[in-house]
Amino acid sequence: MKIAELRDKSDVELNTRERELSEQLFKLRFQRSTGNVDNPMKIREVRREIARIKTLLGEKSRA
Protein backbone atom coordinates (compact mmCIF):
# COMPACT_ATOMS: atom_id res chain seq x y z
CA MET A 1 0.00 0.00 0.00
CA LYS A 2 1.24 3.49 -0.77
CA ILE A 3 1.84 6.02 1.99
CA ALA A 4 -0.89 8.30 0.63
CA GLU A 5 -3.44 5.49 0.93
CA LEU A 6 -2.35 4.82 4.49
CA ARG A 7 -2.65 8.49 5.48
CA ASP A 8 -6.37 8.39 4.63
CA LYS A 9 -7.04 5.60 7.12
CA SER A 10 -7.98 6.07 10.77
CA ASP A 11 -5.86 5.00 13.73
CA VAL A 12 -8.08 1.98 14.35
CA GLU A 13 -7.75 0.82 10.74
CA LEU A 14 -3.97 1.28 10.87
CA ASN A 15 -3.69 -0.71 14.09
CA THR A 16 -5.81 -3.49 12.60
CA ARG A 17 -3.70 -3.55 9.43
CA GLU A 18 -0.49 -3.64 11.50
CA ARG A 19 -1.78 -6.62 13.48
CA GLU A 20 -2.73 -8.46 10.27
CA LEU A 21 0.69 -7.79 8.75
CA SER A 22 2.46 -8.95 11.90
CA GLU A 23 0.60 -12.25 11.74
CA GLN A 24 1.42 -12.57 8.05
CA LEU A 25 5.10 -11.85 8.76
CA PHE A 26 5.14 -14.56 11.42
CA LYS A 27 3.71 -17.07 8.94
CA LEU A 28 6.22 -16.05 6.27
CA ARG A 29 9.14 -16.40 8.67
CA PHE A 30 7.89 -19.83 9.66
CA GLN A 31 7.64 -20.84 5.99
CA ARG A 32 11.17 -19.56 5.39
CA SER A 33 12.53 -21.65 8.23
CA THR A 34 10.90 -24.77 6.80
CA GLY A 35 12.02 -23.90 3.28
CA ASN A 36 8.53 -23.53 1.82
CA VAL A 37 8.42 -19.80 1.09
CA ASP A 38 7.05 -19.01 -2.38
CA ASN A 39 8.21 -15.42 -2.67
CA PRO A 40 11.11 -14.40 -0.41
CA MET A 41 10.65 -10.72 -1.33
CA LYS A 42 7.22 -10.78 0.30
CA ILE A 43 8.91 -10.76 3.72
CA ARG A 44 10.66 -7.50 2.87
CA GLU A 45 7.46 -5.93 1.53
CA VAL A 46 5.53 -6.83 4.67
CA ARG A 47 8.26 -5.49 6.97
CA ARG A 48 8.36 -2.20 5.07
CA GLU A 49 4.60 -1.77 5.20
CA ILE A 50 4.64 -2.39 8.96
CA ALA A 51 7.33 0.29 9.28
CA ARG A 52 5.24 2.74 7.24
CA ILE A 53 2.22 2.14 9.44
CA LYS A 54 4.24 2.56 12.65
CA THR A 55 5.71 5.81 11.30
CA LEU A 56 2.26 7.19 10.52
CA LEU A 57 0.92 6.19 13.93
CA GLY A 58 3.87 7.97 15.55
CA GLU A 59 3.28 11.10 13.48
CA LYS A 60 -0.41 11.12 14.40
CA SER A 61 0.29 10.66 18.11
CA ARG A 62 2.74 13.58 18.12
CA ALA A 63 0.37 15.89 16.23
Secondary structure, 3 states (H helix, E strand, C coil): CCHHHHHCCCHHHHHHHHHHHHHHHHHHHHHHHHCCCCCCHHHHHHHHHHHHHHHHHHHHHHC
